[in-house]
């Protein structure tokens, strides 16, 4: 549901600010999301597991 809403919202945003600016803004949001996940202590402490083990 959120993906569909995001796709609907991107068109008008790109029409207002331009495609390049829209892509850069969305790339920044992805980077911020990843940094937010990585900064979580619980995520950093996850142990690696092997498939099928």
Secondary structure, 3 states (H helix, E strand, C coil): CHHHHHHHHHHHHHHHHCHHHHHHHHHHHHHHHHHHHHCCHHHHCCCCCCCCC
